[in-house]
Amino acid sequence: MKPADLSKVIHERVRLAVMAALLEPGDVWCWGKNDRGQLGTGKLENEIRSERVRGLPPVQQISVGGGSTCALSKSGRVFCFGRIVNHTVPVLIDGFGK
């Protein structure tokens, strides 16, 4: 897969060697340390190139920290991956959002 076109970044987060970028029209791309699955790639290998997080609806905001990444979808639902949910791919968090 081709790395993200970072000229389209509308929001970014960096935390302890994990980078996440929100690109228009709502795609999330991550790279860096991935020991807890916090890149959302389905793997545990570190990534030196940005990889698009699959399985997310269009996103409006992202948060990175504590071995996890979370995304707030444009429809108001929250998805997380990494340590907080013990998954390497996005998981819908019940009880948040619509």
Salt bridges, closest charged atoms under 4 A:
ASP27 OD1 - ARG52 NE 3.69
ASP35 OD2 - LYS33 NZ 3.98
ASP35 OD2 - ARG36 NE 3.97
GLU47 OE2 - LYS43 NZ 3.10
GLU51 OE2 - LYS43 NZ 3.56
